[in-house]
Amino acid sequence: MNFKTSAIFLILPLFSFAQEMTFPNYPVTTLLHSTNDEIHGLNVECEQISSGSNFKIGCKFAQTMISAKQNKDSIDNEINEMANSAEVTFIEFANGVCSQTKSAQKNDLSNDELKVLQKSKELCNVSTEEDAKEKAVSLLRYIKTEESKICVVKTGYQWQESFTYKSTNDGLGYWVSEPTPSGTCGIMNISTLKQNPGYDFLWLYESQRIITNKEAKYSDSVSCSMFDERKVTFSWKSKSHILKCEKIEFGL
C-alpha cells in the first residue's frame, strides 16, 4: 500500500465521523404565531439532549394568549341564562347585593370597582320582584359591558416536549415528538417542528391530539369519545390583530 492510499484510508474514518456528528438544525429560540383567528404567540427554546446516530432535542414552550375578558356578542344570552337559572328570587338577590355594598371597604377598591359599587346601590331600593329583576339585569349588563372593554393577557401556559430527528428522502428532515398515551382516555399529543425550506431560522410547529381509547369513560357523564382531536399550528409568519380594548389585565 503506497502513501497516497494509506492517507485516503486514514482520512475516510475522520470524514465519516465528522458527518455522523453533524447535528441537524433546530430552533434554539424562536417566536411563532397562531395560524387561526386567536391571538396566541408561542415562544420556543430548544437544546440538544443527545447526538450520534439518534439526534434528540428538548424544547420549552411558553404560550401568550390575548382575549377579551367578556365576549360582547354573548352578553344578552349570558344574562338571560343567569336570570332563568337563578336559585333565589330577584328580591333576595337584591337584598344580598345591598348588604355587600353596605359592608364594602371603599378605601380598598379601585375606581372601576367603586363605579360597580355605586351601581349596586340601586338594588337597595326595590319594592317588587319585577323592579328587582330590572335593576339586577341592569347591574349585570353594566359589569359585563365594562368587562368587554378589557383584554386579558395570559402567560401562564408552559410545557416541555422532547423531539427526535426524522430524515426524509427529499433531504427536508423534521423533528417529531414521541409521546405515550396517558390517562383513562389514552390521550397523547404528537408534535412536529419543521423548518421552512431554505431558511434556517423559520419554523412551523404543529401538534395533533389523539384519543387512543375512545370507548372508555373519563367520568360517569363524560365519554372519551367526546374529547376533540384538535390540531394546532403555529407559524413563523406574524399576524397583525385589531383589538378593541380600553384596558389591559394580566392573568395566568
N, C-alpha and C positions, 0 to 999 in steps of 0.2 A: 504494500500500500504506500503510495507516494505521499509527499507532504500535503499536496493540494487536496487529495481525497480525505486524508486524515482530518484536515481543517474543516471540511464540509461536515463530517460526522460529529465533530466537536460542536459546531455551530447549530446544527439541527435541533439537538435537545434543548439548547438555550432558547431558540426561536419558538419551539413548541411550548416551553414553559411560559414564555412571555405571552403567547397567545392565550394560554389557559388562564392566566392571571388577569387578563383584561376585563375589568368589571363593567357590566353594561351600564349605560346611562340611567339615572334615576333622579327624581325631583328632590334635591337637597332641601330646598324651601321654595314654596310657590303659593300663589293665591288663585283660587278657582271660583267660578261663579255658577250659580244655579241656571239651568237652561230653560226652566219653566217661568211662570209669572211671579213666583215667590222671590222675595228679596233676601236671598241667602248667599253668604260668602263662606268659602272653606279654605282655611289656612292649613297647608300640608308641610310637614317636616319629616324627612326620611334619613336613615343612616344604614350603613352596611352592617349585617349581623353574621354573614358567612360568605366565603368565596370558594375558590377551587372550581369544581365542576358543577356545584349546586349553589347558584347565586341567590342570596336572600337579603331582603331589606326589612327594617321595621319602621313603621310610619306612625306619626302622631297627627291626629286630625282635631281641629278646633273650628266649630261652626258658629258663625254670627248670623242671627236672624233679625229682621226688622219687619214689624207688622203693626197694624192699627190695634190699639187696646180694645176697641169695640168696632165691629162692623156696622157702619151707619145704615146700610140697607136692611139689616135684620133687627133693628131696634123695635119696631112696632110688633113684629112677630114674637120677639122675646118677652115683651111686656104683656102681651095678650096671654102667652103661655104661663107666665108667672101669676097673672091675675086669675086664670082659670084653675090653676093647680094649688092655689093658696089654701093652707090648712086652718087659717084663722079668718075671722071676719075683717073687713077693712077698718072698722072702728077699733077692733083690738090691735090691728097693725098700727093705726094712727096713735093710739094710746102708748104703745111700746116705743114708737119713734119719738113721741113728745117727751116721754120720760128720759130717753137718752140725751135729747137736746138740753134738758134742764141740768143734767149732771156732767155735761161736757166741759172740759177744761180748755177754755178758749186760748189761753197762752201757749198751749201745746199744738195748736192747729195752724196749718198753712193757710194762705189766702184762699186757695181753692176749697179747702175743707171748711173754712168759715162761710163761704158762699153756700155750700151744701147745708151747713147748719142753719143758716138763715132761711133757706128754702124749706127745711124740715119743720121749722116752727109753725108753718101753715097748718100742719096736722094737729096742732094743739087746739085748734078752733074748728071742730067739726061737730055736727049735730045729728046727721043721718048717715046711713050706710052708703048711700049714693054720693053724698058730699065727701065722705072719707075716701071712697074709691076714686073720685075725680082728682082729689089732691094727692093721693098716693101715686096714681098713674103719672101725674104731673111731675112729682118728685123723681120717680124712676126715669122718666123721659129726660129730665134735666141732667141727671147723673150720667146716663148712657150717652147723651149727646155730647157732653163735655169729654167723656172718655173716647169718643170717636175722633176727637181732635188731637189725641195723644198717640205718638208712635213709640212702641216699646222695642228697645234694642236688647236682645238676649245673646249672651256669650258663654253660657254655662255648659253647652253640649260638647263634650270631648270624648274621644275614644282612640284606641290603638289597633292597628292591624299589621300582620306580617305577610309579606309577598315573596313569591318565588318567580324567578325569571323563566319565561317560556319562549324558546326560539321558534321562528316560523320560516318557511321556505322562501318567502319573499324578503327575508332579512329584517323585517319590521317586528322584532320581538316585543313582548309586553310583560308586565308584572301582574300576577294573579294571586289572590289570597286563597288559602286552603282551609276553610273553616270546617268545623264538625257540628252536626246538629245538636241543639241544646233544648232542654225543657220538654214538657209533655208533648208539644206540637212538633218537636224536632225542627225548630226554626234556625235557619242559618242565612248569612248574607255573603254572597260571592262577589268580590270586588276586583276591579281591574284598574291599572294605571297604564295608559297608552300614550306614547309620545307622538306629537304631531310630526308627520314626516318632514324631514329637512330642518327641523328646529329643535335643538337640544333642550330648550327651556320652556316649551309649550306642551302642556299635558291635559289629558282628559281622564277624569275619574268616574267610574260607573259602579253602582252597587245594586245587585238584584237579590231581593228577599225570596227565599224558597221555603215552603212549608212541606216538610218531608213526611209528616204524619197527619194528614188531613182528616182521617177517620177518628182521631182521638178527641177528647173533650178537655178544653182548657179549664172550664169550670162547669157547674151544673147547668148554667144557662148559655154558655158560650162554647161553640164548636170550633175546633182548629181550622175548619174549612172557611170560617168567617173572616180570618185574617187575610189582608190584601198582600198578594205577592208583588209588591210595588217595586219599581225600578227608579233610581235617582241618578241624575247625571250632572256633573259639574265640569265646566269647560274653562279653558284659558281665556275665552272670548268674554270680555267685560260687557256689561249692560248698564244703561242709564235708567233710572226709575223716577217717576214723578210721585212725590209724596205730598199729601195734603195735611201736613202736621203743623200744629201751632206749638206743640210741646214735645219734649223727648223724655222718656223714662228708661232706666236700665233695669234689667231683670235677668234671672237665671233661666 
